[in-house]
Amino acid sequence: MDDREEPVRCGWARGDPLMRAYHDTEWGVPEGDGRALWEKLALDGFQAGLAWITVLRKREAFRAAFAGFDPAVVARFGEADVARLLGDAGIIRSRAKIEATIGGARAWLAMQEAGEGFAGFCWSFTDGVPLRGDGVTIPTQTPLSAEISKALKARGFKFVGPVIVYAWMQAVGIVDDHAVDCFRRGEGMSSAKR
């Protein structure tokens, strides 16, 4: 490929430079860190009803507002923190999503205290191996995302419906849904971080 020639990317990543960078370096890369998996799940919850670029542009503000998504810190957030977050124009100010994130931190810690690590839980549904979509049709949800959604809800997580969970599965590399002609397709199959 000529140095001036752009690689072929998934259609959604061809416009905005921030989306391109996210696609090229993060989306679909298997994530094995439990804290990072939870952060991405929380951010996908904030995306509900919005475009991902909205969340992506606010990601650093979210990280600052939610103490780097440290579950031990976020789990201790109280009503004063909720009020502070509702006043933070740098993030998406939805009381339900903020409270779901705080509750998610508590659920994450409860799993850990019960001996169930979040990363192990997340990857147990695929036996630790990324799944591969066909690269042509991209579903919004699957029977597996519904199963994971149900398991997350049973553990106390909110804003984890099957559509949100499937978007998260794509983001963290549990499933490789890069387009068939995308230069990133298949990369995560051999670079799993679990």
N, C-alpha and C positions, 0 to 999 in steps of 0.2 A: 504494500500500500504506500502510495506517495505521501510524504509528510504533510502536504496540504489537504489531503483527502480525509474527510470526517468518517469515522467508523459508522457502520449501520447500527442504529439503536432501536429499542422499542419505541413505538410511535409516541407514547405519552412523554418521552424524555427528549424529544427533538427540539423543543422550543426554548423554554426558559433555561438560562445557564445554571441556576441553582438545581433545577430538576435534573439536568444533564449530569452534573457533578454527583448528585445523590444516586442516580442510576448507575453511573460508571464506577462508583467506589463502595456503595453500601447495599443497595437494593438487591436482594436475592443472595447475599453472602451469608452462609450459615453462621449463626450467632450461638455461641456456647456459654456466654456469661449470663447468669440468672438475673442480675440487676439490669443489664442492658436489654434482655428480653422483656422484662417488666416495663422498662422505660418506653420501649417501642409499642408495647401493648397499650399503655396509658395514652401515648400520643395518638395512636390509632383511634382510641375512644374519643379523644378530643376532636378528631377529624369528622366524626359522625355528622352527616348533613352538610359538610363543607368540602372544599377541595384540599387535597393533600398539600399543595403549594402554600396554602394559608398556614398550616401547621409547621411546615418546613421553614418558612420565613420567621416563625416565632419560636423555633426550637431552642435557641440559646436563652431566650427570655423564660421559656418553660423550665429549662434546667436551673436557671438562677432562682426562679420562684419556688421550685420544688426541691431545693437543696441537692441538686445533682441527681435527683431521683434515687436518693438513698432511702431504702424502705424503712430503716430504723429511725430516721429523722422524720420522714413524712408521716409515719404511723402515729407520731406524737402530736401532729397538728390538731389544733382545736378550733373552736368557733372564731377566735381572734385571727387565726391564720386563714380561715375561710373568708372572713371579711377583708383581710389584706389582699388575698388573691382575687376576690371579686372587684377590688379597686385597681388591679394591675392591668393597665391598658396594653401591656406587652404580650399578654396571653389571651386565650379565649375565655371569656368570663361567664362561664355557665356553672351555676351552683351545683347542679346534678353531676356534671363531669368532674368538677373539683372534688366533691364529696366521694365520687366513685374512685378517684385516684387515691385519696386518703384511705378509703376502705380497701383498695387494692394493695396498698402497702401493708396494711394490717393482715390481710389474707396471705400475702407473700411471707410475712414473718411467721404466721401461724403454721404455714406449710413447713417452713424451715424448722421451727420448734418441734414439729411432729416427725422430723426426719425425712421430709420430702422436699428435696431441692427443686427450685423452680425450673432450672435448665433441664434436669433429668425428667421432670414431669412433662415439660413441653416436647422434648424429643422422644419420649416413650411412645407416642402415638405413631411414629414411623420407624421404630427400632433404631433411632439415631441416624437414619439415612435420609437425605433430602429426596423428596419426590420430584418428578419431572412432568410438567404439563406438556401438552402437545405442541406448544409454541404458536398455535393458530387461534384456538378459541380460549378465551380467558374467562372462566366462570367468576361469578361474584360470591359464590359460596359452594360448598361441597358437602357430602355426607360427613367427611372427616372434620370440616370446620364446625359443623353442627355438633359433632361428638365432643370436640375440644371445648366449644362454647358451653355445652351442658356441664362438662367437668369443671370448668372455671367458675361457672355460676354456683355449682355445688360447694365450691371452696370459698365463696363469698365475693367474687369479683363481679363488677357491674360494667355496663357498656362493653360487653363482650359477646354480642350476638354473632351469629354465623357469618355475616358479611364483614363485620369488623375483624373477626378472627381470621377470615381468609385473607384479607388485606395484610394483616400482621404476619400470617404464615409466609406470604410472598416476600414481605420486607425482610424477615429474619432468615430467609433461606430454607425454611422447612419445605417449601415448594419452589421449584425453579420455573417461573412462568415467563421467562424472557422469550421474546418473539423468535421464531425459527431462524430468522436471518440476523438476529442481534449478535454483536460480537461478544457479549457477556454470556450467552446461552451455554449452559453446561459447566461454566467455571466453578460453581459451587459444589458440583458433584464430587470434585476431587479435593476441595479445599475446606472441608467441614472443620469447624473450630471446636466441636464438642469435646 
